[in-house]
Amino acid sequence: LLRLYESLLDPHGTMQDYNPNKHTTNDIVRRVIIPSSRVECGGVAFADVAGKCNTLPSRMVTHTWTSLFVHLVAAVVANAL
């Protein structure tokens, strides 16, 4: 998550017009995450990839698609501290 956020802050990164005061979680998913997870014949859901590892999550993160993405990042980081 932090690497993704770092790439958003890079003016030459994955979303060059990223504005933490404007862009929502929906914006990041539609413009960065979905395109970067595409494979030749479509996309791959993280749950499909993670399911092969036989691991259970230790946390549950809830969010709204319309909230600022920076708020989601802040909540995850705060929980990790």
Backbone as CSV, one residue per row, in Angstrom:
resi,resn,N_x,N_y,N_z,CA_x,CA_y,CA_z,C_x,C_y,C_z
1,LEU,0.828,-1.188,0.000,0.000,0.000,0.000,0.875,1.257,0.000
2,LEU,1.936,1.231,0.789,2.808,2.402,0.836,3.567,2.597,-0.474
3,ARG,3.938,1.491,-1.116,4.595,1.618,-2.420,3.642,2.208,-3.460
4,LEU,2.397,1.773,-3.403,1.389,2.326,-4.311,1.233,3.819,-4.055
5,TYR,1.108,4.197,-2.790,0.934,5.613,-2.467,2.156,6.428,-2.892
6,GLU,3.335,5.873,-2.678,4.560,6.551,-3.108,4.547,6.776,-4.618
7,SER,4.079,5.787,-5.371,4.031,5.937,-6.833,3.027,7.012,-7.242
8,LEU,1.978,7.207,-6.436,1.006,8.259,-6.742,1.608,9.648,-6.529
9,LEU,2.503,9.768,-5.559,3.124,11.058,-5.268,4.235,11.425,-6.249
10,ASP,4.716,10.439,-6.995,5.776,10.668,-7.981,5.174,11.368,-9.195
11,PRO,5.672,12.568,-9.555,5.098,13.278,-10.715,5.263,12.528,-12.027
12,HIS,6.125,11.531,-12.059,6.304,10.706,-13.261,5.749,9.305,-13.035
13,GLY,4.971,9.127,-11.971,4.482,7.810,-11.570,3.225,7.371,-12.286
14,THR,2.500,6.494,-11.631,1.364,5.823,-12.246,0.164,6.724,-12.503
15,MET,0.036,7.805,-11.735,-1.098,8.728,-11.911,-0.559,10.141,-11.738
16,GLN,-0.116,10.708,-12.825,0.639,11.957,-12.779,-0.164,13.150,-12.261
17,ASP,-1.486,13.076,-12.343,-2.305,14.194,-11.862,-2.877,13.939,-10.466
18,TYR,-2.313,12.960,-9.750,-2.839,12.621,-8.422,-2.812,13.826,-7.490
19,ASN,-3.940,14.043,-6.839,-4.086,15.119,-5.862,-4.708,14.505,-4.616
20,PRO,-3.960,14.421,-3.498,-4.489,13.777,-2.302,-5.739,14.449,-1.741
21,ASN,-5.953,15.704,-2.075,-7.141,16.417,-1.592,-8.343,16.267,-2.516
22,LYS,-8.171,15.533,-3.598,-9.233,15.403,-4.601,-9.595,13.949,-4.913
23,HIS,-8.602,13.081,-5.066,-8.852,11.742,-5.602,-9.337,10.751,-4.544
24,THR,-10.385,10.047,-4.918,-11.036,9.092,-4.023,-10.464,7.684,-4.215
25,THR,-10.878,6.801,-3.330,-10.489,5.399,-3.468,-10.974,4.855,-4.806
26,ASN,-12.163,5.222,-5.217,-12.689,4.793,-6.515,-11.781,5.254,-7.658
27,ASP,-11.316,6.494,-7.594,-10.411,7.012,-8.635,-9.151,6.150,-8.740
28,ILE,-8.566,5.817,-7.616,-7.312,5.052,-7.603,-7.545,3.637,-8.116
29,VAL,-8.639,3.032,-7.701,-8.940,1.665,-8.156,-9.162,1.645,-9.662
30,ARG,-9.971,2.559,-10.158,-10.303,2.571,-11.596,-9.131,2.998,-12.479
31,ARG,-8.329,3.941,-12.006,-7.279,4.500,-12.864,-5.907,3.866,-12.670
32,VAL,-5.690,3.182,-11.522,-4.363,2.626,-11.256,-4.411,1.122,-10.996
33,ILE,-5.197,0.698,-10.024,-5.162,-0.706,-9.590,-5.702,-1.656,-10.656
34,ILE,-6.869,-1.374,-11.201,-7.434,-2.266,-12.221,-6.540,-2.336,-13.462
35,PRO,-6.119,-1.200,-14.019,-5.232,-1.312,-15.198,-3.922,-2.050,-14.913
36,SER,-3.368,-1.880,-13.711,-2.087,-2.531,-13.431,-2.238,-4.015,-13.091
37,SER,-3.454,-4.469,-12.856,-3.653,-5.889,-12.544,-4.125,-6.688,-13.768
38,ARG,-4.191,-6.041,-14.910,-4.632,-6.742,-16.123,-3.581,-7.738,-16.592
39,VAL,-4.080,-8.822,-17.114,-3.248,-9.817,-17.773,-3.772,-9.970,-19.195
40,GLU,-3.162,-10.806,-19.988,-3.528,-10.924,-21.402,-5.020,-11.094,-21.644
41,CYS,-5.660,-11.956,-20.897,-7.069,-12.270,-21.182,-8.024,-11.623,-20.181
42,GLY,-7.618,-10.577,-19.504,-8.500,-9.903,-18.558,-7.757,-9.470,-17.322
43,GLY,-8.461,-9.457,-16.199,-7.861,-9.030,-14.944,-7.810,-10.161,-13.936
44,VAL,-7.103,-9.909,-12.865,-6.979,-10.885,-11.799,-7.311,-10.190,-10.485
45,ALA,-8.266,-10.725,-9.750,-8.624,-10.173,-8.445,-7.582,-10.568,-7.412
46,PHE,-7.302,-9.675,-6.484,-6.334,-9.970,-5.438,-6.762,-11.204,-4.643
47,ALA,-8.051,-11.357,-4.414,-8.545,-12.513,-3.664,-8.192,-13.824,-4.364
48,ASP,-8.195,-13.819,-5.686,-7.806,-15.021,-6.428,-6.326,-15.334,-6.241
49,VAL,-5.504,-14.307,-6.243,-4.065,-14.494,-6.065,-3.759,-14.884,-4.622
50,ALA,-4.342,-14.162,-3.675,-4.074,-14.414,-2.258,-4.627,-15.767,-1.820
51,GLY,-5.692,-16.219,-2.451,-6.293,-17.500,-2.085,-5.361,-18.674,-2.285
52,LYS,-4.392,-18.527,-3.157,-3.436,-19.596,-3.419,-2.403,-19.723,-2.306
53,CYS,-2.323,-18.726,-1.431,-1.314,-18.721,-0.367,-1.794,-19.395,0.912
54,ASN,-3.070,-19.713,1.003,-3.650,-20.327,2.199,-3.354,-19.537,3.471
55,THR,-3.475,-18.222,3.396,-3.276,-17.374,4.563,-4.575,-16.649,4.885
56,LEU,-4.765,-16.381,6.146,-5.929,-15.627,6.582,-5.488,-14.217,6.959
57,PRO,-6.321,-13.240,6.684,-5.960,-11.871,7.052,-5.988,-11.692,8.564
58,SER,-5.161,-10.795,9.056,-5.158,-10.506,10.491,-5.951,-9.244,10.800
59,ARG,-6.370,-8.525,9.777,-7.148,-7.298,9.943,-8.240,-7.222,8.883
60,MET,-9.283,-6.474,9.216,-10.363,-6.180,8.273,-10.352,-4.675,8.045
61,VAL,-10.265,-4.267,6.804,-10.282,-2.844,6.468,-11.582,-2.546,5.750
62,THR,-12.301,-1.583,6.246,-13.516,-1.161,5.577,-13.320,0.267,5.077
63,HIS,-14.004,0.631,4.020,-13.827,1.949,3.423,-15.060,2.298,2.618
64,THR,-15.091,3.524,2.161,-16.106,3.923,1.182,-15.384,4.308,-0.095
65,TRP,-16.002,4.036,-1.199,-15.402,4.338,-2.500,-15.277,5.837,-2.720
66,THR,-16.118,6.613,-2.051,-16.129,8.065,-2.276,-15.216,8.836,-1.330
67,SER,-14.607,8.178,-0.366,-13.669,8.864,0.532,-12.338,9.094,-0.163
68,LEU,-11.620,10.076,0.326,-10.293,10.333,-0.227,-9.392,9.133,0.017
69,PHE,-8.619,8.776,-0.988,-7.713,7.637,-0.876,-6.684,7.866,0.220
70,VAL,-6.240,9.099,0.382,-5.258,9.414,1.411,-5.800,9.081,2.812
71,HIS,-7.113,9.187,3.018,-7.697,8.835,4.306,-7.639,7.331,4.551
72,LEU,-7.851,6.540,3.509,-7.726,5.089,3.633,-6.289,4.714,3.989
73,VAL,-5.334,5.311,3.304,-3.919,5.039,3.583,-3.601,5.424,5.026
74,ALA,-4.058,6.584,5.464,-3.794,7.044,6.829,-4.380,6.092,7.870
75,ALA,-5.578,5.588,7.621,-6.210,4.667,8.571,-5.438,3.362,8.667
76,VAL,-4.983,2.840,7.541,-4.220,1.590,7.536,-2.883,1.798,8.250
77,VAL,-2.221,2.899,7.969,-0.930,3.174,8.622,-1.130,3.366,10.128
78,ALA,-2.145,4.096,10.530,-2.403,4.311,11.950,-2.660,2.991,12.672
79,ASN,-3.380,2.080,12.035,-3.651,0.786,12.638,-2.373,-0.032,12.776
80,ALA,-1.454,0.138,11.850,-0.205,-0.630,11.878,0.753,-0.156,12.969
81,LEU,0.576,1.082,13.420,1.479,1.633,14.443,1.171,1.070,15.774
